[in-house]
Amino acid sequence: MRSRRNASNLPAPRREATAEQVEAAPPWSGDEQTAREKADDQLAAAMPSNLLDDRARARIEAEADRRDLAVPLARIRPAGTVGP
């Protein structure tokens, strides 16, 4: 069989990842720290992707909720302390 033209047991060459796949990869991977490293715009760009499952969407939503709470708390208690 090896003498046949184009006969090979090698896998097909890999294709480059699309922009949608690149944006969806960090929340899909399950790493919580990765979501914290992403900007709001990057997390928002990943949300409409059909590549995300419910757990990945929940990670993005949890990170957005954490950020929404962190901003007012930082105004109330700068540097994590209360008082002068």
Secondary structure, DSSP 4 states (H G I P E B T S, - for coil): -TTSTT---SPPPPPPPPHHHHHHHHHHHT-HHHHHHS-HHHHHHHTT-TT--HHHHHHHHHHHHHHHHHHHHHHHSGGG----
